[in-house]
Amino acid sequence: MKNTFGNSITLTLFGESHGDVIGAVLDGLAPGIKIDIQHIREKLDLRKPKGKISTSRVEGDEFSIVSGAYNGFTTGTPLTVLIPNTNKKSSDYSTLRAMPRPSHADYTAEIKYHGFQDPRGGGHFSGRVTAALVAAAAILDSALISHGIYIGSHISSLHGVSDRAFGDIKEDVRSLSVSEFPALCAESEEKMKKLIEEAAANGDSVGGVLETAVVGIPAGIGEPWFDTLEGLLAHGLFSVPGVKGVEFGRGFGFGELFGSEANDPFIMENGRVVTETNNNGGINGGITNGMPVIFRCAVKPTPSIFKEQSTVDLTAKENACLKIEGRHDPAIIHRARAVVDAVTALVIADALTVRFGTDYLADCK
Ligand SMILES: Cc1cc2nc3c(=O)[nH]c(=O)nc-3n(C[C@H](O)[C@H](O)[C@H](O)COP(=O)(O)O)c2cc1C
């Protein structure tokens, strides 16, 4: 029942939606990694709910770093980030203990934790817990940026509306880092927001697909057989609540291609080996080839919808009808992008330090 992920750098996540605090512990960090408080704030802001397309539960996310940091740098000892939960309405959840929400973790948590779990607001399974993940990973993300590695995600499709594909990836990733809504094309953004608002007005929810790019990652990262970069990323990404599919490069699209269409020919460019196309998403044999790492995550529609749904009454052991209350996101995807980026930063930082050693990320080198 561990809540720790990573090899060289590990992240432990703790807390519940309506508990006093949520938090994360990063261990295995080098001493001397600069802690950019403003960068942490910016990453948390990208995850925050916004207007009618999000839950009305808005938290200040006033984080504190209570260990592992001194004078603006990591000390090399476990670093703990704490974020208080200040905006809670636990009464909304009183019926869910007996009547689990379809497709949320209420029922599976009840079975696994024998009824001892904190059910308020989805407890440990709430998207709320991801704020701590985002805050902690932002420290790693700053270190990656100082090594010229940039991560960004956009909604490539949402309920039938597509965004434009990545173009100049580095420039697109830069623009995503400051866009409140993760779409590359203004027209798509407008249509996607409208769809989310319509779903909300109908008491319903929508899902979509996030596409992520990692640019500037050196060739040679990943540990076959079992800690391939694809394997590590998939492991981390499937920990993000609501992520139900992950594919790299052309992914399932490879099923429609000939080898002559699918292969990425090598060429020399300014003295560097690059590939003409990037169907393999920058990974061959589980190891980065120096091209941008590209992957997509399917994010399901929010399970908590306000329409009547069938469920069971676990106390009476009979079928039941559920009409939930509470505050929920009509779509998870535009907030999940910050979480997907955070998990990506964690995995990339971990894989780089496995390859080059703990001190690789530190500024004191
Ligand atoms: C940022 C974020 C916000 C979320 N908000 C909600 C929400 O408001 N209501 C809800 O039912 N699920 C929400 N979720 C998704 C649930 O936490 C998730 O679906 C649930 O834990 C079950 O896990 P699974 O979908 O991965 O199987 C959110 C997830 C994330 C990442």
The ligand as a Gaussian input file, in Angstrom:
#p B3LYP/6-31G(d) Opt

LIG

0 1
 C       -6.980000      17.652000     -11.556000
 C       -8.053000      16.601000     -11.409000
 C       -9.325000      16.979000     -11.000000
 C      -10.330000      16.028000     -10.849000
 N      -11.585000      16.450000     -10.458000
 C      -12.568000      15.534000     -10.293000
 C      -13.866000      15.948000      -9.855000
 O      -14.145000      17.125000      -9.648000
 N      -14.805000      14.978000      -9.692000
 C      -14.559000      13.655000      -9.934000
 O      -15.432000      12.834000      -9.795000
 N      -13.337000      13.254000     -10.365000
 C      -12.337000      14.141000     -10.532000
 N      -11.094000      13.716000     -10.944000
 C      -10.906000      12.299000     -11.326000
 C      -10.987000      11.311000     -10.208000
 O      -10.094000      11.639000      -9.180000
 C      -10.729000       9.898000     -10.758000
 O      -11.529000       9.658000     -11.856000
 C      -11.015000       8.847000      -9.705000
 O      -10.048000       8.938000      -8.682000
 C      -10.986000       7.421000     -10.256000
 O       -9.733000       7.118000     -10.824000
 P       -9.612000       6.631000     -12.343000
 O      -10.494000       7.529000     -13.143000
 O       -8.154000       6.821000     -12.682000
 O      -10.065000       5.211000     -12.393000
 C      -10.062000      14.657000     -11.096000
 C       -8.760000      14.288000     -11.489000
 C       -7.769000      15.237000     -11.657000
 C       -6.398000      14.811000     -12.110000

